[in-house]
Amino acid sequence: MLRPYQQAAFDAAITYIRKCYEPCLIEAATGAGKSHIIASIAEWVHSHSGKKVLCLAPSKELITQNHKKYLATGQPASIYCASVSKSLTHDVVFGSPKTVLNSIDKFGNNFAAIVIDEAHGITPTVKKVIEEMRVNNKKIRVIGLTATPYRLGDGYIYQYDNEGNPICNEQAKDPYFNTLLYRITAPELIEMGYLTKPHAEPVNAPAYDTSGIVSHTNAEYERAFEGHGRKTSLIIAEIVEIAKYRKGVMIFCATIQHAKEALASLPPENSKLVTGKTGTKEREQIIEDFKARRYKYLVNVSVLTTGFDAEHVDVVALLRATDSVGLMQQIIGRGLRLCKGKDDCLVLDYAGNIENHCPDGDLFNPKIEARYKSNESFDLDAVCPSCNVKNTFKGRDNPERFDRDINGYFVDLEGQHILTDDKPTPAHHGRRCYGQDIIAGQSIRCNYRWSFKQCLECGHENDIASRYCEKCKHELIDPNEKLLLDFKRMKADPYTSSTDKILSWRCQLWTSKAGNESVRIDFTTEFASFPIWSAPSKSSRNMRMWELLCGAVFGEYIASCQDFMDKIDDFEGTMPRTITAEKDRSSKFYRVQDYNRKSDEIPE
């Protein structure tokens, strides 16, 4: 039996996917029971369509948790995750994005929907899974669920809120999901008695100096948090004193060295440390012991921020800075579960996160912005003359003090439009209306534009950034941009060494016809897609490629291809930022010279 708000979220999802196949989203605060909503949606879609449903989650803990909740419906389900099992026996499958993508050919045209848990992590891998499955079913439904529907730098991940209002582009940069269907917040759940109330308490111990953290690099974290033994010991001493009569304490640190320094000041018999380098079995045992309250303090570095639930946690201590509002919300969420004898959750911030992200002091009212910012500091409403939807854009500078009309144009004292190049001058930076209609199950965006580039061949109004006319395909590009075209032509030559940003990758274990084992990685960069094969080798050149790959992905040498893939399937390692490579003219294989160099600069 679903709770009332879970039923409302389920109803909103079903109503939407009956009429539209644009990606949609449900915002449900940590502790709302997203796994129950996921189970209900998956069961309904399967039973009404007769097709399969894929449920994705970023960790094996979430996968097994969601799978367990689905089994409670009385229906069977499979798990497709390398670190758990790989089965497609049943019609509802709970899987990890990487494992699914590595076997995407097995996910054919019999899937009706993809449900994504922790949908704020809409990674290139997740998008690639959806893209590949849409080849077989272009109307496959995509339903996301998350407690934090925003991403660092990109703002909100949906275009229309749950009341149908468009999100301005200063708060949503290229959002993946079309519509937020339903929203249940932590304050509402606290009011209903489903969550524990958190509160931040002022700290007395000297906080870390985070003023030097600008880009949130490892080097900045090391300077800010490592080697401050006395400060760290004072902070830990304060946490221990404050938590004297509390049940469970989670401490979030910036680096592994920093975490070790914090652990050194905690009671050794009552404390454990988990990092990304902790072995799988050891981590599982530590988590099991913590949930069983065999020790009180759990120190971690970036591994228990989502998908981890220990109901008794009533102290969350942030000894690290983060520029991600979503990550801070997820960390606080670790302490919101109900537990017998637990009255509240205490949040202790020693790195200025609350001040930076919640300037009004409200933990549930973070400041959300997209990565780009207008020089103007005011919003301007502009009603579309075509569909009458009210849009909100950033206003333009107005030194002449012109009036503005309801449609967002500058006007003179007589109400006549101020013209620029014989066109009305917008009083804002918006380009196109965000109004929409749902036609034949698809979102059709209003085509009204305040700023546009008109095609000289057919007169069609195109976006000002368009290079070719949307209607007749005539070239619109400005002659001054030919340098950029020449640059891209150079990039199209695979035999020229190039350093490019990596957009996505796909790793798989590969066995040649001769029986030799290697790791095959299919890279997609800004300018090309190509595979590389790499393995430990007696050849110095091939061994150099393997060492570069291991260093870029894991920061350490990996002894075998199987060990490399096991770590990838266990969500360890990081996709390199860039790759420097060229195609060998004799072998026709790509050779890698390096990773993580600065990418080639595009001509101004």
C-alpha positions as CSV (number, residue, x, y, z in Angstrom):
1,M,0.0,0.0,0.0
2,L,1.5,3.3,-1.1
3,R,1.5,6.3,1.1
4,P,-0.8,9.1,-0.1
5,Y,2.0,11.2,-1.6
6,Q,3.5,8.1,-3.2
7,Q,0.2,7.3,-4.8
8,A,-0.1,10.9,-6.1
9,A,3.4,10.7,-7.6
10,F,2.5,7.3,-9.2
11,D,-0.8,8.7,-10.6
12,A,1.0,11.8,-12.0
13,A,3.5,9.5,-13.8
14,I,0.9,7.2,-15.3
15,T,-1.3,10.1,-16.4
16,Y,1.7,11.7,-18.2
17,I,3.2,8.6,-19.9
18,R,-0.3,7.7,-21.2
19,K,-0.2,10.8,-23.4
20,C,3.4,11.8,-23.8
21,Y,6.8,10.1,-24.3
22,E,9.0,13.0,-23.5
23,P,11.3,12.3,-20.5
24,C,9.6,13.2,-17.2
25,L,10.7,13.6,-13.6
26,I,9.5,13.1,-10.0
27,E,11.1,15.0,-7.2
28,A,10.9,13.0,-4.0
29,A,12.9,14.0,-1.0
30,T,15.4,11.6,0.6
31,G,13.4,9.2,2.8
32,A,10.2,9.6,0.7
33,G,10.4,5.9,-0.4
34,K,11.4,6.4,-4.1
35,S,11.9,2.6,-4.4
36,H,8.2,2.0,-3.7
37,I,7.2,4.5,-6.4
38,I,9.6,2.9,-8.8
39,A,8.2,-0.6,-8.1
40,S,4.6,0.6,-8.6
41,I,5.5,2.4,-11.9
42,A,7.4,-0.6,-13.2
43,E,4.7,-3.1,-12.3
44,W,2.0,-1.0,-13.9
45,V,3.9,-0.4,-17.2
46,H,4.7,-4.1,-17.5
47,S,1.2,-5.3,-16.7
48,H,-0.5,-2.8,-19.1
49,S,2.0,-2.9,-22.0
50,G,3.0,-6.6,-21.8
51,K,6.6,-5.3,-22.4
52,K,9.7,-5.2,-20.3
53,V,10.9,-2.4,-18.0
54,L,14.5,-1.4,-17.2
55,C,15.2,0.3,-13.9
56,L,18.6,2.0,-13.6
57,A,20.4,3.0,-10.5
58,P,24.0,4.2,-9.9
59,S,25.1,1.7,-7.2
60,K,24.6,-1.9,-6.4
61,E,23.2,-1.0,-3.0
62,L,20.4,1.0,-4.7
63,I,19.9,-1.7,-7.3
64,T,19.4,-4.4,-4.7
65,Q,17.3,-2.2,-2.5
66,N,14.9,-1.3,-5.4
67,H,14.8,-4.9,-6.6
68,K,13.8,-6.0,-3.1
69,K,11.0,-3.5,-3.0
70,Y,9.7,-4.7,-6.4
71,L,9.7,-8.3,-5.2
72,A,7.3,-7.1,-2.4
73,T,4.7,-6.5,-5.1
74,G,4.5,-10.2,-5.5
75,Q,6.1,-10.1,-9.0
76,P,9.5,-11.5,-10.0
77,A,12.4,-9.3,-11.3
78,S,15.9,-9.7,-12.5
79,I,19.2,-7.9,-11.7
80,Y,21.7,-6.9,-14.4
81,C,24.7,-5.6,-12.5
82,A,28.2,-7.0,-12.9
83,S,28.9,-6.9,-9.1
84,V,25.7,-8.7,-8.2
85,S,24.4,-10.9,-11.1
86,K,23.5,-10.7,-14.8
87,S,20.0,-12.0,-15.6
88,L,17.4,-11.0,-18.0
89,T,15.0,-13.8,-17.1
90,H,12.1,-11.6,-15.9
91,D,10.3,-8.7,-17.5
92,V,11.4,-6.1,-15.0
93,V,15.2,-5.7,-14.8
94,F,17.1,-3.6,-12.3
95,G,20.5,-2.7,-13.6
96,S,23.6,-0.5,-13.5
97,P,24.1,1.9,-16.5
98,K,27.7,0.7,-17.2
99,T,26.9,-3.0,-17.2
100,V,23.7,-2.5,-19.3
101,L,25.6,-0.4,-21.8
102,N,28.4,-3.0,-22.1
103,S,25.7,-5.6,-23.1
104,I,23.3,-3.2,-24.8
105,D,22.7,-5.6,-27.7
106,K,20.8,-7.9,-25.3
107,F,18.2,-5.1,-24.5
108,G,16.1,-5.3,-27.7
109,N,12.8,-3.8,-28.8
110,N,10.6,-5.4,-26.1
111,F,11.2,-2.6,-23.5
112,A,8.4,-0.1,-22.9
113,A,10.1,2.1,-20.2
114,I,13.3,3.1,-18.5
115,V,13.0,4.3,-14.9
116,I,16.0,6.1,-13.5
117,D,16.7,6.4,-9.8
118,E,19.0,9.3,-8.7
119,A,18.1,10.9,-12.0
120,H,20.2,14.0,-11.2
121,G,23.1,11.8,-12.2
122,I,21.9,11.7,-15.8
123,T,25.4,10.8,-17.0
124,P,26.6,10.3,-20.6
125,T,26.4,6.5,-20.0
126,V,22.7,6.8,-18.9
127,K,22.0,8.9,-22.0
128,K,23.8,6.4,-24.2
129,V,21.7,3.6,-22.8
130,I,18.5,5.5,-23.6
131,E,19.7,6.5,-27.0
132,E,20.6,2.9,-27.9
133,M,17.2,1.6,-26.7
134,R,15.3,4.3,-28.5
135,V,16.7,2.8,-31.8
136,N,14.3,-0.1,-31.2
137,N,11.5,1.9,-29.7
138,K,11.4,5.6,-30.4
139,K,8.5,6.1,-28.0
140,I,10.1,4.3,-25.0
141,R,9.1,6.2,-21.8
142,V,11.8,7.7,-19.6
143,I,10.8,8.4,-16.0
144,G,13.4,9.8,-13.5
145,L,13.2,10.1,-9.8
146,T,15.5,12.2,-7.6
147,A,15.6,14.1,-4.3
148,T,17.8,16.8,-5.9
149,P,16.6,17.7,-9.4
150,Y,19.5,19.9,-10.2
151,R,23.1,19.5,-11.3
152,L,26.3,21.5,-10.5
153,G,26.6,24.3,-13.0
154,D,23.6,23.2,-15.1
155,G,20.8,24.2,-12.6
156,Y,17.5,22.3,-12.8
157,I,17.3,19.2,-14.9
158,Y,13.7,19.8,-16.1
159,Q,12.3,22.4,-18.5
160,Y,8.8,22.8,-17.0
161,D,7.8,22.7,-13.3
162,N,5.0,20.7,-11.8
163,E,2.6,23.6,-12.5
164,G,3.5,23.8,-16.2
165,N,5.7,26.9,-15.9
166,P,8.9,27.0,-18.0
167,I,12.2,27.3,-16.1
168,C,14.2,30.3,-17.2
169,N,17.5,29.5,-18.9
170,E,19.5,31.1,-16.1
171,Q,18.3,28.3,-13.9
172,A,18.2,25.4,-16.4
173,K,21.0,24.8,-18.9
174,D,19.9,22.2,-21.5
175,P,17.7,20.2,-19.1
176,Y,17.3,16.5,-20.1
177,F,13.8,16.0,-18.6
178,N,10.8,17.8,-20.2
179,T,8.4,18.1,-17.2
180,L,8.5,17.8,-13.4
181,L,5.4,15.8,-12.7
182,Y,5.2,15.8,-9.0
183,R,7.1,17.3,-6.0
184,I,7.2,16.1,-2.4
185,T,9.7,18.0,-0.2
186,A,11.5,17.2,3.0
187,P,9.7,19.9,5.0
188,E,6.4,18.4,3.8
189,L,7.5,14.9,4.9
190,I,8.7,16.2,8.2
191,E,5.3,17.8,8.7
192,M,3.6,14.6,7.9
193,G,5.8,12.7,10.3
194,Y,7.7,10.6,7.7
195,L,11.1,12.2,8.2
196,T,13.3,13.5,11.1
197,K,13.8,17.2,11.2
198,P,17.4,18.4,10.7
199,H,18.9,21.5,12.2
200,A,22.3,23.2,11.9
201,E,24.0,24.1,15.1
202,P,26.8,26.8,15.3
203,V,30.2,25.3,15.8
204,N,32.8,26.5,18.2
205,A,35.9,24.7,16.9
206,P,37.9,26.7,14.3
207,A,36.5,25.9,10.8
208,Y,38.7,25.2,7.8
209,D,39.7,28.1,5.6
210,T,38.1,27.4,2.3
211,S,38.8,30.8,0.7
212,G,41.4,29.2,-1.5
213,I,39.0,26.7,-3.0
214,V,38.0,28.1,-6.4
215,S,38.0,25.2,-8.8
216,H,37.5,22.4,-6.3
217,T,40.6,20.5,-7.4
218,N,42.5,17.9,-5.4
219,A,45.3,20.3,-4.9
220,E,43.0,22.9,-3.4
221,Y,41.4,20.4,-1.1
222,E,44.8,19.2,0.0
223,R,45.9,22.7,0.9
224,A,42.6,23.5,2.7
225,F,42.1,20.3,4.7
226,E,45.2,18.2,4.9
227,G,48.0,18.7,7.4
228,H,46.0,20.8,9.8
229,G,46.4,18.4,12.7
230,R,45.6,20.6,15.6
231,K,42.5,22.1,13.8
232,T,41.2,18.7,12.8
233,S,41.7,17.3,16.2
234,L,39.8,20.2,17.8
235,I,37.0,19.7,15.3
236,I,36.8,16.0,16.0
237,A,36.9,16.6,19.8
238,E,33.9,19.0,19.5
239,I,32.0,16.4,17.4
240,V,32.6,13.7,20.0
241,E,31.5,16.0,22.8
242,I,28.4,17.1,21.0
243,A,27.5,13.5,20.0
244,K,28.1,12.1,23.5
245,Y,24.4,11.1,23.8
246,R,23.6,10.5,20.2
247,K,23.3,7.3,18.2
248,G,25.2,7.4,15.0
249,V,27.7,9.9,13.5
250,M,28.7,10.2,9.8
251,I,31.7,12.4,9.1
252,F,32.4,13.5,5.5
253,C,36.0,14.4,4.7
254,A,37.7,15.9,1.6
255,T,40.5,13.5,0.8
256,I,41.7,10.1,2.0
257,Q,44.6,11.7,3.9
258,H,42.3,14.1,5.6
259,A,40.0,11.3,6.5
260,K,42.9,9.4,8.1
261,E,43.8,12.5,10.1
262,A,40.2,12.7,11.4
263,L,40.0,9.0,12.2
264,A,43.3,9.3,14.2
265,S,41.4,11.6,16.7
266,L,38.4,9.4,17.1
267,P,38.0,6.6,19.6
268,P,39.7,3.7,17.7
269,E,37.4,1.0,19.1
270,N,34.3,2.9,18.0
271,S,35.2,4.3,14.6
272,K,35.7,3.1,11.0
273,L,36.8,4.6,7.7
274,V,35.4,3.9,4.2
275,T,36.9,5.4,1.0
276,G,36.8,4.6,-2.7
277,K,39.8,2.3,-2.2
278,T,38.2,0.2,0.5
279,G,37.7,-3.3,-0.8
280,T,34.1,-4.4,-1.7
281,K,33.8,-7.1,1.0
282,E,35.5,-4.9,3.7
283,R,33.2,-2.0,2.8
284,E,30.1,-4.2,3.0
285,Q,31.2,-5.5,6.4
286,I,31.9,-2.0,7.7
287,I,28.5,-0.8,6.6
288,E,26.7,-3.8,8.1
289,D,28.5,-3.2,11.4
290,F,27.6,0.5,11.4
291,K,23.9,-0.2,10.7
292,A,24.0,-2.8,13.6
293,R,25.5,0.0,15.8
294,R,28.7,-2.0,16.6
295,Y,30.5,1.3,16.4
296,K,29.4,4.9,16.4
297,Y,31.5,7.0,14.0
298,L,31.7,6.4,10.3
299,V,34.2,8.5,8.4
300,N,34.0,8.5,4.6
301,V,35.3,10.2,1.5
302,S,32.7,10.6,-1.3
303,V,31.3,7.0,-1.2
304,L,28.2,7.1,1.1
305,T,26.5,10.3,-0.2
306,T,23.6,8.6,-2.0
307,G,21.9,5.3,-1.8
308,F,23.1,4.7,1.8
309,D,20.6,4.5,4.6
310,A,21.3,3.9,8.3
311,E,18.2,5.0,10.2
312,H,19.9,5.7,13.5
313,V,22.3,8.4,12.1
314,D,21.5,11.6,14.0
315,V,24.7,13.6,13.4
316,V,26.0,14.6,10.0
317,A,29.4,16.4,10.1
318,L,30.7,18.2,6.9
319,L,34.5,18.4,7.1
320,R,34.7,19.1,3.4
321,A,33.6,21.8,1.0
322,T,31.4,21.2,-2.1
323,D,30.3,23.4,-4.8
324,S,27.4,21.1,-5.6
325,V,24.1,22.0,-3.9
326,G,22.8,18.5,-4.7
327,L,25.7,16.8,-3.0
328,M,25.2,18.8,0.1
329,Q,21.5,18.0,0.1
330,Q,22.3,14.3,-0.4
331,I,24.8,14.3,2.5
332,I,22.3,16.0,4.9
333,G,19.7,13.4,3.7
334,R,21.7,10.6,5.3
335,G,20.4,11.7,8.7
336,L,16.7,12.2,7.9
337,R,15.4,8.7,8.3
338,L,13.0,7.9,11.2
339,C,14.3,5.8,14.0
340,K,13.0,4.9,17.5
341,G,14.4,7.2,20.1
342,K,15.7,9.7,17.5
343,D,14.3,13.2,17.9
344,D,16.3,15.1,15.2
345,C,19.4,15.2,13.1
346,L,22.2,17.6,13.9
347,V,24.1,19.1,11.0
348,L,27.6,20.4,11.8
349,D,29.3,22.3,9.0
350,Y,33.0,23.1,9.4
351,A,33.6,24.1,5.7
352,G,31.1,27.0,5.0
353,N,28.7,24.9,2.9
354,I,25.5,26.1,4.5
355,E,26.6,29.7,4.2
356,N,27.5,29.3,0.5
357,H,24.5,27.3,-0.6
358,C,21.7,28.3,1.8
359,P,22.3,32.0,2.5
360,D,19.0,32.4,4.4
361,G,19.9,29.5,6.7
362,D,17.1,27.2,5.4
363,L,18.7,23.8,4.7
364,F,15.8,23.1,2.3
365,N,16.0,26.3,0.3
366,P,19.3,26.1,-1.6
367,K,20.3,28.7,-4.2
368,I,20.0,27.1,-7.7
369,E,21.8,28.6,-10.7
370,A,23.0,27.4,-14.2
371,R,26.6,27.7,-15.1
372,Y,26.4,30.9,-17.1
373,K,25.3,34.2,-15.6
374,S,24.0,37.3,-17.2
375,N,25.7,40.6,-16.3
376,E,22.2,41.8,-15.4
377,S,20.8,41.1,-11.9
378,F,17.1,41.4,-12.6
379,D,14.5,39.1,-14.2
380,L,12.0,40.3,-16.8
381,D,8.7,38.7,-17.7
382,A,7.8,38.4,-21.4
383,V,4.4,37.1,-22.5
384,C,4.7,35.3,-25.8
385,P,2.6,37.1,-28.5
386,S,1.9,33.7,-30.2
387,C,0.9,31.4,-27.4
388,N,0.5,33.7,-24.4
389,V,2.9,31.8,-22.1
390,K,4.7,34.0,-19.6
391,N,8.5,33.5,-20.0
392,T,11.1,34.8,-17.5
393,F,14.4,36.0,-18.9
394,K,17.4,38.0,-17.7
395,G,16.8,41.7,-18.6
396,R,19.1,43.7,-20.9
397,D,20.9,46.8,-19.8
398,N,18.7,49.9,-20.5
399,P,20.9,53.1,-20.3
400,E,18.3,55.0,-22.4
401,R,15.6,54.1,-19.9
402,F,13.1,52.9,-22.5
403,D,9.8,51.4,-21.3
404,R,9.1,47.7,-21.8
405,D,5.9,46.3,-23.1
406,I,4.2,43.1,-21.9
407,N,5.8,41.1,-24.7
408,G,9.3,42.0,-23.5
409,Y,10.3,44.6,-26.1
410,F,11.7,48.1,-25.6
411,V,9.1,50.8,-26.5
412,D,9.2,54.6,-26.7
413,L,6.9,57.1,-24.9
414,E,4.2,56.5,-27.5
415,G,4.4,52.7,-27.1
416,Q,6.1,52.1,-30.4
417,H,8.8,49.4,-30.6
418,I,12.4,50.5,-30.6
419,L,13.9,49.0,-33.8
420,T,17.4,47.5,-34.4
421,D,18.1,46.6,-38.0
422,D,14.4,47.1,-38.7
423,K,13.4,44.6,-36.0
424,P,11.9,45.2,-32.6
425,T,14.6,45.2,-29.9
426,P,14.1,42.7,-27.1
427,A,14.5,44.0,-23.5
428,H,15.9,40.7,-22.4
429,H,18.4,38.0,-23.4
430,G,15.8,35.4,-24.2
431,R,15.7,33.9,-27.7
432,R,12.7,31.7,-28.0
433,C,9.4,31.1,-26.2
434,Y,9.3,28.1,-23.8
435,G,5.6,27.4,-24.3
436,Q,4.7,23.9,-25.4
437,D,1.8,21.8,-26.8
438,I,1.6,18.0,-26.5
439,I,0.8,16.7,-30.0
440,A,0.6,13.0,-30.8
441,G,2.5,12.2,-27.5
442,Q,5.4,14.6,-28.3
443,S,6.2,18.0,-26.8
444,I,6.1,20.7,-29.5
445,R,7.8,23.9,-28.5
446,C,6.4,27.2,-29.4
447,N,8.3,28.6,-32.4
448,Y,8.1,32.3,-31.5
449,R,11.5,34.0,-31.3
450,W,12.5,37.4,-30.0
451,S,16.0,37.1,-31.5
452,F,16.6,35.2,-34.7
453,K,18.8,34.8,-37.8
454,Q,16.7,35.0,-40.9
455,C,17.5,32.8,-43.9
456,L,18.1,34.9,-47.0
457,E,17.0,32.0,-49.2
458,C,13.6,31.1,-47.7
459,G,12.9,33.7,-45.0
460,H,12.7,31.2,-42.2
461,E,13.6,32.5,-38.7
462,N,16.4,30.4,-37.1
463,D,18.1,30.5,-33.8
464,I,20.8,33.1,-33.8
465,A,23.4,30.4,-33.2
466,S,22.2,28.3,-36.2
467,R,24.7,27.6,-39.0
468,Y,22.2,26.1,-41.4
469,C,18.6,27.0,-42.0
470,E,16.3,24.6,-40.3
471,K,13.9,24.7,-43.2
472,C,16.0,24.8,-46.4
473,K,19.4,23.8,-45.0
474,H,21.0,26.9,-46.6
475,E,24.3,27.8,-44.9
476,L,23.9,30.7,-42.5
477,I,27.4,30.8,-41.1
478,D,29.2,34.1,-40.9
479,P,32.4,34.3,-42.9
480,N,34.3,35.2,-39.8
481,E,33.6,31.7,-38.5
482,K,35.4,30.0,-41.3
483,L,38.5,29.7,-39.1
484,L,36.4,27.5,-36.8
485,L,35.4,25.4,-39.7
486,D,39.0,24.9,-40.8
487,F,39.8,23.9,-37.2
488,K,37.1,21.3,-37.3
489,R,38.3,20.0,-40.7
490,M,41.7,19.5,-39.2
491,K,40.1,17.7,-36.3
492,A,38.4,15.4,-38.8
493,D,41.8,14.1,-40.0
494,P,42.4,11.0,-37.8
495,Y,46.1,10.8,-38.7
496,T,46.9,14.1,-37.0
497,S,47.6,14.0,-33.3
498,S,44.8,15.7,-31.4
499,T,43.9,16.4,-27.8
500,D,40.2,16.5,-27.3
501,K,37.6,16.5,-24.5
502,I,36.0,13.0,-23.9
503,L,32.2,13.1,-23.9
504,S,31.6,9.4,-23.1
505,W,33.3,6.0,-23.1
506,R,32.3,2.4,-23.0
507,C,34.6,-0.3,-21.5
508,Q,34.4,-4.0,-22.2
509,L,36.7,-7.1,-21.8
510,W,37.9,-8.2,-25.3
511,T,39.3,-11.5,-26.5
512,S,41.0,-11.6,-29.9
513,K,40.7,-14.5,-32.3
514,A,44.2,-15.6,-31.1
515,G,42.9,-15.7,-27.5
516,N,44.6,-12.6,-26.3
517,E,42.7,-10.6,-23.7
518,S,42.5,-6.8,-23.6
519,V,40.3,-4.0,-22.6
520,R,38.4,-2.3,-25.4
521,I,37.3,1.3,-24.8
522,D,35.1,3.1,-27.3
523,F,35.8,6.8,-26.8
524,T,33.5,9.6,-28.0
525,T,35.1,13.0,-28.1
526,E,33.8,16.4,-29.3
527,F,35.1,15.5,-32.8
528,A,35.3,11.8,-33.3
529,S,34.4,8.3,-32.0
530,F,37.0,5.5,-32.1
531,P,38.1,2.4,-30.2
532,I,41.4,1.6,-28.5
533,W,42.6,-1.8,-27.2
534,S,45.0,-1.9,-24.3
535,A,46.5,-4.5,-22.1
536,P,49.7,-5.2,-20.1
537,S,52.3,-6.1,-22.7
538,K,56.0,-7.0,-23.2
539,S,56.0,-4.3,-25.9
540,S,57.3,-1.0,-24.4
541,R,54.9,1.0,-26.6
542,N,51.9,-1.0,-25.7
543,M,52.9,-1.2,-22.0
544,R,53.2,2.6,-22.0
545,M,49.6,2.9,-23.3
546,W,48.4,0.5,-20.6
547,E,50.2,2.5,-17.8
548,L,48.8,5.8,-19.1
549,L,45.2,4.3,-19.2
550,C,45.5,2.9,-15.6
551,G,47.0,6.1,-14.3
552,A,44.3,8.3,-15.9
553,V,41.4,6.1,-14.7
554,F,42.5,4.8,-11.3
555,G,45.6,6.7,-10.4
556,E,47.5,3.4,-10.0
557,Y,48.8,0.5,-12.0
558,I,46.3,-2.4,-12.6
559,A,47.9,-5.8,-13.1
560,S,45.3,-7.4,-15.4
561,C,42.5,-6.6,-17.8
562,Q,40.0,-8.6,-15.7
563,D,41.0,-6.5,-12.6
564,F,40.5,-3.4,-14.6
565,M,37.0,-4.4,-15.7
566,D,36.1,-5.6,-12.2
567,K,36.9,-2.1,-10.8
568,I,35.0,-0.4,-13.6
569,D,31.9,-2.6,-12.9
570,D,32.2,-1.8,-9.2
571,F,31.9,2.0,-10.0
572,E,35.5,2.7,-9.3
573,G,37.7,4.9,-11.5
574,T,37.1,8.1,-13.4
575,M,36.6,8.7,-17.1
576,P,39.6,10.7,-18.3
577,R,38.9,14.4,-19.1
578,T,40.8,14.4,-22.4
579,I,42.6,12.0,-24.7
580,T,45.6,12.7,-27.0
581,A,45.7,10.2,-29.9
582,E,46.3,9.7,-33.6
583,K,45.6,6.9,-36.0
584,D,48.5,4.7,-37.1
585,R,48.8,4.7,-40.9
586,S,50.1,1.2,-41.2
587,S,48.1,-0.7,-38.5
588,K,45.0,1.6,-38.8
589,F,44.7,1.4,-35.0
590,Y,44.6,4.5,-32.8
591,R,47.6,5.1,-30.6
592,V,47.3,7.0,-27.4
593,Q,50.0,9.5,-26.4
594,D,48.5,10.8,-23.2
595,Y,45.3,11.6,-21.1
596,N,44.1,14.7,-19.3
597,R,46.2,17.2,-21.2
598,K,44.7,20.6,-21.9
599,S,42.4,20.1,-25.0
600,D,43.2,21.9,-28.2
601,E,41.9,25.4,-28.2
602,I,39.2,26.4,-30.7
603,P,40.1,29.6,-32.6
604,E,38.4,32.7,-31.5
